[in-house]
Amino acid sequence: MLANFLIGLREGLEAALVVGILIAYVVKIKRPDVLKRIWLGVGLAILVSLSLGAILTFGTYGLSFEAQEAIGGSLSIVATIFVTWMVFWMLRTSKNLKHHLQNDVDQHLAGAGWGLVLVAFLAVGREGIETALFIWAAVQATGSTTLPLVGAALGIIVAVILGWLINRGLVRINLAKFFAWSGAFLIVVAAGVLSYGVHDLQEAGILPGLNALAFDVSAAVPPDSWYGTLLKGTVNFSPATTWLEAAAWTLYVVPTMVIFLRAVVRKAPSPQTRTSDSNTARSTPQGAR
């Protein structure tokens, strides 16, 4: 549930910030007439995301066990790719997100501004589709529908409230640190989803080694215990893990985490840079800004 809450919070906060930037900008340039276009794009993005979730949930009914496992394993790998891309994309573009969105608005503002429907749809739809894929993978991994959905819903609710407060200037948080810490945690969660996807493909007979266990700690960590459920719900830990699952987890999380942390360190300004920027800001005349 914690992992799904974080997914909902992170994705929801990204979407809320995007919508807030779009709305604030069109109001600033005195084009409130196109606000309905933005909300139409947001509504369509939400509809597509919910439809994708329904298709993933009910679309495999009636298929054989092997087919369901093959689809589940493949989509878990796709979800891992999406989340990994999302983590690095947000780390790279978060600083210039506002400028990028304002440029998109300027390019699609001609006439009645119908192009803004597409801008809002793509900006919010990306987050919604990623969330639908990841939550579905979590449901498949845990075997529970209620907890992942409740966790994601709570995360989205909190994100919407936070996004509104941030865009209104009532709350200030260090978004760079938030996306860095949450990104690192999501890499671990994504590794668990990838490992579960590999297990599904083994169940389907596509990958070998289903009975070759790297370790089995079911006696120490019973799957139905509270801590077993907690580990399963947060990082998709399986007490009985095959060699192929363990290899997939390790080969994903180690290089991905190293690359991510190095990118975070490179992106963070040095103390000297922060001091220089602060001194420049204090010495710059107000009229020159």
C-alpha positions in Angstrom: 0.0 0.0 0.0 2.9 2.4 0.8 4.4 1.9 -2.7 1.1 2.5 -4.3 0.5 5.6 -2.2 3.9 6.9 -3.3 3.1 6.2 -7.0 -0.3 8.0 -6.6 1.4 10.9 -4.7 4.3 11.4 -7.2 2.3 11.0 -10.4 -0.6 13.0 -9.0 1.6 15.8 -7.9 3.3 15.9 -11.3 -0.1 16.1 -13.0 -1.4 18.7 -10.5 1.7 20.9 -10.9 1.3 20.7 -14.7 -2.4 21.6 -14.6 -1.6 24.5 -12.2 1.1 25.8 -14.5 -1.1 25.7 -17.6 -4.0 27.4 -15.8 -1.8 30.1 -14.2 -0.2 30.9 -17.5 -3.3 31.3 -19.6 -4.8 33.5 -16.9 -1.6 35.6 -16.8 -1.7 36.2 -20.5 -5.4 37.1 -20.3 -6.9 34.1 -22.1 -9.3 32.6 -19.6 -11.5 31.7 -22.5 -9.3 28.6 -23.2 -9.5 27.2 -19.6 -12.3 24.9 -20.8 -10.0 23.4 -23.4 -7.4 22.6 -20.7 -10.0 21.0 -18.5 -11.3 19.0 -21.4 -7.8 17.6 -22.1 -7.5 16.7 -18.4 -10.8 15.0 -18.4 -10.0 13.0 -21.5 -6.6 11.9 -20.0 -8.4 10.7 -16.8 -10.9 8.8 -18.9 -8.2 7.1 -21.0 -6.3 6.1 -17.8 -9.4 4.6 -16.2 -10.3 2.8 -19.4 -6.8 1.3 -19.6 -7.1 0.1 -16.0 -10.4 -1.5 -16.7 -9.1 -3.2 -19.9 -6.1 -4.5 -18.0 -8.3 -5.8 -15.1 -11.1 -7.4 -17.1 -9.5 -8.0 -20.5 -7.7 -11.2 -19.5 -10.8 -13.0 -18.2 -11.5 -16.3 -20.1 -7.9 -16.7 -21.1 -5.8 -19.8 -20.1 -3.6 -19.6 -17.0 -0.5 -19.5 -19.2 -1.8 -16.7 -21.4 -2.8 -14.6 -18.3 0.7 -15.1 -16.8 2.4 -14.2 -20.1 0.4 -11.0 -20.4 0.9 -10.2 -16.7 4.6 -10.8 -16.9 5.0 -8.7 -20.1 3.0 -5.8 -18.8 5.0 -5.9 -15.5 8.2 -5.4 -17.6 6.5 -2.6 -19.5 5.4 -0.9 -16.2 9.0 -1.2 -15.0 10.3 0.5 -18.2 7.6 3.3 -17.9 8.4 4.0 -14.3 12.2 4.1 -14.9 11.7 6.5 -17.8 9.4 8.6 -15.6 11.9 8.8 -12.8 14.8 10.0 -15.1 12.5 12.2 -17.2 11.3 14.1 -14.2 14.8 14.4 -12.7 16.0 15.9 -16.0 13.1 18.2 -16.9 11.7 19.3 -13.5 13.8 22.5 -13.4 12.6 23.6 -16.9 9.1 22.1 -16.8 7.4 25.5 -16.4 9.2 27.0 -19.4 8.5 23.9 -21.5 4.8 24.0 -20.8 4.5 27.7 -21.5 6.1 27.2 -24.8 3.6 24.5 -25.6 0.8 26.8 -24.7 2.1 29.6 -26.9 2.3 27.2 -29.8 -1.3 26.0 -29.5 -3.0 29.2 -28.5 -4.0 30.4 -31.9 -7.7 31.0 -32.5 -10.0 29.2 -30.0 -7.1 27.4 -28.5 -8.3 23.8 -29.3 -4.6 22.7 -29.4 -4.5 23.1 -25.6 -6.8 20.1 -25.4 -3.9 18.1 -26.8 -1.3 19.8 -24.6 -3.3 19.0 -21.4 -4.2 15.5 -22.5 -0.6 14.6 -23.2 0.8 16.2 -20.1 -1.7 14.5 -17.7 -2.3 11.4 -19.8 1.3 10.3 -19.5 1.1 10.3 -15.7 -2.3 8.6 -15.7 -1.2 5.8 -18.1 2.0 5.2 -16.0 -0.1 5.0 -12.9 -2.6 2.6 -14.3 0.1 0.3 -15.5 2.0 0.3 -12.3 -1.0 -0.1 -10.0 -2.2 -3.0 -12.2 1.2 -4.6 -11.8 1.0 -4.1 -8.0 -2.5 -5.7 -7.9 -1.2 -8.7 -9.8 1.9 -9.0 -7.6 0.1 -8.8 -4.3 -3.1 -10.6 -5.3 -5.1 -7.9 -3.5 -7.2 -5.3 -5.3 -8.3 -3.2 -2.4 -5.0 -2.1 -0.8 -3.2 -1.0 -4.0 -6.2 1.0 -5.2 -6.8 2.6 -1.8 -3.1 3.5 -1.5 -3.0 5.0 -4.9 -6.3 6.9 -4.4 -5.0 8.3 -1.1 -1.8 9.4 -2.8 -3.6 11.1 -5.6 -5.9 12.9 -3.2 -3.0 14.2 -1.1 -1.2 15.1 -4.4 -4.1 17.2 -5.6 -4.3 19.1 -2.3 -0.6 19.6 -2.2 -0.6 20.7 -5.9 -3.3 23.3 -5.2 -1.5 24.6 -2.1 1.8 24.9 -4.0 0.3 26.6 -7.0 -1.5 29.1 -4.7 1.8 29.8 -2.9 0.4 28.6 0.4 2.9 25.8 0.8 6.5 25.5 -0.3 8.4 22.2 -0.5 11.7 21.2 -2.0 10.4 19.5 -5.2 14.0 18.5 -6.2 14.5 16.6 -3.0 11.0 15.1 -3.1 11.5 13.7 -6.7 15.0 12.5 -5.9 14.0 10.6 -2.7 10.8 9.2 -4.2 12.7 8.3 -7.4 15.2 6.3 -5.5 12.4 4.4 -3.7 10.5 3.8 -6.9 13.6 2.2 -8.5 13.5 -0.4 -5.7 9.8 -0.9 -6.2 10.2 -1.2 -9.9 12.9 -3.8 -9.4 10.3 -5.8 -7.4 7.7 -5.4 -10.2 10.3 -6.6 -12.8 11.2 -9.6 -10.6 7.5 -10.5 -10.3 7.1 -10.1 -14.1 10.0 -12.6 -14.6 8.2 -15.0 -12.2 5.0 -14.7 -14.3 6.9 -15.5 -17.5 8.4 -18.5 -15.7 4.9 -19.6 -14.7 3.8 -19.2 -18.3 6.6 -21.5 -19.4 8.3 -18.7 -21.5 11.3 -18.4 -19.2 13.0 -21.4 -17.5 14.1 -22.0 -13.9 10.8 -21.9 -12.1 11.9 -24.6 -9.6 15.5 -23.3 -9.3 15.3 -21.3 -6.1 18.0 -18.9 -5.1 16.6 -18.8 -1.5 13.4 -19.7 0.3 12.9 -17.8 3.6 9.2 -18.6 3.9 9.7 -20.1 7.3 11.2 -16.8 8.6 9.0 -14.5 6.5 5.7 -16.2 6.1 3.8 -14.7 3.1 0.6 -14.3 5.1 2.4 -12.6 8.1 2.0 -8.8 8.6 5.7 -8.2 7.8 5.6 -10.6 4.8 2.5 -8.7 3.5 4.3 -5.4 4.2 7.4 -6.4 2.3 5.3 -7.7 -0.6 3.2 -4.6 -0.7 6.1 -2.2 -0.6 8.9 -3.7 -2.6 7.3 -6.9 -4.0 9.6 -9.1 -1.9 8.9 -12.8 -2.4 10.2 -15.2 0.3 10.7 -17.9 -2.4 12.8 -16.3 -5.2 14.2 -18.1 -8.2 17.7 -17.5 -9.5 16.3 -15.7 -12.6 14.2 -13.4 -10.5 17.1 -12.6 -8.2 19.3 -11.9 -11.2 16.7 -9.7 -12.9 16.3 -7.7 -9.6 20.0 -7.3 -9.1 20.9 -6.5 -12.7 18.2 -3.8 -12.8 18.5 -2.1 -9.4 22.3 -1.8 -9.1 23.1 0.0 -12.3 19.9 1.9 -12.4 20.3 3.2 -8.8 24.0 4.1 -9.4 23.1 6.1 -12.6 20.2 7.8 -10.8 22.2 8.8 -7.8 25.1 10.1 -9.9 22.5 12.2 -11.9 21.1 13.5 -8.6 24.6 14.5 -7.4 25.5 16.2 -10.7 22.1 18.1 -10.7 22.5 19.4 -7.2 24.2 22.8 -7.0 27.4 23.0 -5.1 27.6 25.1 -1.9 29.9 27.6 -3.7 27.3 28.0 -6.5 24.5 28.5 -4.1 26.5 31.2 -2.2 27.5 32.9 -5.5 23.9 32.9 -6.7 22.7 34.3 -3.4 25.3 37.1 -3.4 24.4 37.9 -7.0 20.8 38.1 -6.1 21.5 40.5 -3.2 23.7 42.7 -5.3 21.4 42.9 -8.3 19.4 46.2 -8.4 15.6 45.6 -8.1 15.0 47.3 -11.4 17.4 45.1 -13.3 15.5 41.9 -12.5 
